[in-house]
Amino acid sequence: MNFKKNVHFSENLPRLIFGATAALTILSLISIFLFLLISGVGAFKEIGIKEFFLGTNWNPTSFHTPSWGIFSLIAGTLIISILALFIALPFGLSIAIYLSEIASPKMREMLKPLIEMIASIPSVVLGLLGLLFLAPLIAKIFHLSNGLNALTASILVAIAALPTIASICEDTLSSVSLRFREASLALGTTKWTTIKKVVIPAAGSGLVAAIMLGLGRIIGETMIVLMVAGNSRAFPHSFLDPVRPMTANIAIEIKEVVVGSLHWQGLFAIGLTLFLITFVINLLADILVHRRHSYEN
């Protein structure tokens, strides 16, 4: 009897451990959301949702009339995110297609870890390289006083997000059934036509999920944009303007505010906004991944 109990316990132990881990993960996520909500909801009440999101001037420390609009911060975030995605996506997808469809197994085993190693480069190192080399180059090309602007930040953030996009896209393309490729080639199509007309459409939802996960990585970047985006709270009118994204604004100002003040609550309201944006992006990506799995089944 004791032997049966021990066997039963040993069989259930891994299930209990994994279940507890999953529950702890979910509890942590809920706790973060509740903390941000409790800390930031006061800002919405005091400032007003319309003024908070649509106001173009963020200057909480003004001695005359403090202003709390984050629209310029949102615009800076969007410019960097969209531009970085447009830069990273062609390179990431091209790398994924090469690794999945063209490279030999030996070449794939050598290149994929090297690409994924880019993700291990600290953001502060990329930011430093941007300050020393890329920003002066951008200033010289576009005849600017300095190269600290949205374009410089976008290029560096794209480099940081490239391994995520390339790696997930490659995994998605590799998971497309071999019979699709064989059926297409048996009909007399070329390899490139098979990739374009068969493999990529079959992996469509997975590729979109990879892009959205890369976008989440881009939006959440802090150190790079803090160092090279230009740190301007003015509303940007082009990608050559200096900007201050929401992540950089939190990092710059959180150390200067009084805990519990309206300024402090406003920063947590920005954090809550970022949390919800990235949560929705990751949720949609997860839905697309499940949709792809259903399609494969």
Buried (B, 14 or more C-beta within 10 A) or exposed (E): EEEEEEEEEEEEEEEEEEEEEEEEEEEEEEEBBEBBBEBBBBBBEBBEEEBBBEBBBBEBEEEEEBBBBBBBBBBBBBBBBBBBBEBBBEBBBEBBBBBBBEBEEEEBEEBBEEBBEBBEEEBEEBBBBBBEEBBBEBBEEEEBEEBBBBBBBBBBBBBBBBBBBBBBBBBBBBBBEEEBBEEBBEEEBEEEEBBEEBBBEBBBBBBBBBBBBBBBBBBBBBBBBBBBBBBBBBBBEEBBBBBBBBBBBBBBBBEEBEEEEBBBBBBBBBBBBBBEBBBEBBEBBEEBBEBBEEEEE
